[in-house]
Amino acid sequence: MTRYKVCGGWAAERLGRLKPNGALYRRSGLSMLIELETLRLGVEGKSLIWRTLLAVAAGEPRLDESQLHHLLDRARDQIDTLETLRLQAAAAVFSPRRAA
């Protein structure tokens, strides 16, 4: 069963590369940009969880506000890093030099 999952995963990954740009055996230029945007969305969602928990932490003794603040700060740092990387990837993908 595991072998079928591995083979299925490999096949799905290859089929996922079938795009109009013809990049079957290599990553397309947009792959990194899309992956960074997806990661950023995940971290944004995580930061919303920490903000929600902070909003109720005062009335909930099981929640450690200082830990939640730390987690929120970490998420913000991750968002900043991902945004920098995303902008660099976008500049590389959409650069006029690349299109030529």
Helices and strands as residue ranges (DSSP letters): H 2-16, H 29-57, H 65-94, H 96-99
